Amino acid sequence: MKIKKGDTVKVIAGDSKGKTGKVLHVLAKKNRVIVEGVNIVSRHQRPSNAHPDGGIIKKEAPIHISNVQLVDPETNEATKVGYKFDDGKKLRYAKKSGKALDK
């Protein structure tokens, strides 16, 4: 998986196209990610102990990983992700700027 929790991504397809946000959760088995402020859905919630008032709750829904692209930290544009080895460690890097994404 080329995208990890905490990465900043840009949506390149779908209803939320053009929006950027931070990855909150990665669902690797389903090839989906949950991005902050993207793909907001309304859920009708019955009153419970967790939500005593109930009502309509807005929350982020998962989006397919192919519809998001990593944002280059240097240029602030969407970029592809590459891998290279440095001192025996596999590191991710942004292909547009060549800057390493992992520390």
N, C-alpha and C positions, 0 to 999 in steps of 0.2 A: 504494500500500500504506500503510495507516494505522498499522501496527505495524512498528517497526524493531528492529534488534539492540540489546540493552541495556535495552529497556523492561521494566517489570514488568507482568505480565499475570495475569489470573485466568481459570481454565477454567470456562466456563459450561455445558458439555454434555459428555457422555461418561463413561467410567469414572473419570476423574480430576477430576470436577466438584467445584468448591469450592477446589481447590488453587491456590496462587499461586507464581510463579517468574519468573526473569529469562529473557528471550529470548536463546538462545545463537546461533541461526542462522535466517535467513529464506530459505525456498525460494520465491521470487517466482513462478517459472514454474508451480509446482505448487500455489500458494496454501496453503502449509503453513509452520509454524514449529516449531522444536525448543526446548522450554522446559525449563529446569533442574529436575530432580526430578519431572517430569510425564510420564505415559505411558511408564513403565519397562517394557521388554521383556527377556526372557532370550534370549541368543543362545549356542548351543552352538559353541564355538570349538575347532578342531583345533589341536594344538600346532604352533607356528611360531617363527620368530626373534623376532617381536614379542611373542608370548605363549607362552613355552616350556612352561608347565604346561598350557595349554589349559583346558578346563573350561567352566563356564557363566558368561557375562559379562552383567552387567546394564547396560543403556544406555538413553538416551532415544530414543524414536522420534518422527517428525514427527506433528504434530496439525494438523487443518485450521484455517485462520485464522478461520473463522466460529465456531469453538468456543471462542475466547478473546476476552477483552475487556480493554482497557487499564485499569490501576489508577490512579486519580486520586492524585497525590502529596500533595495537601492533605487529602483526606478518607479515603484508603485504601479506597475503594470502587470497584467496577467502573464505568466511565463510557464514553460514546461519545466519539469524536474528531471535532473540527471543524477547519476551516481558516479562517484569516483572513490578510489581507495587512498587513504592517507595514513601512513604508519600502521598499516594492517587494519584500519577501521574503515568501514563503509560509510561514506558521508553523502548527504543530499546536497545538490547545488542548483542554483537558478541558472537556466541555460541562457537567458538574455544578458545577464551581467556577469555570470561566472562566479558569483559570490556564494560562499557556503551557507547553508541554511541551518545545519546542525553545529553544535559547539563541541 
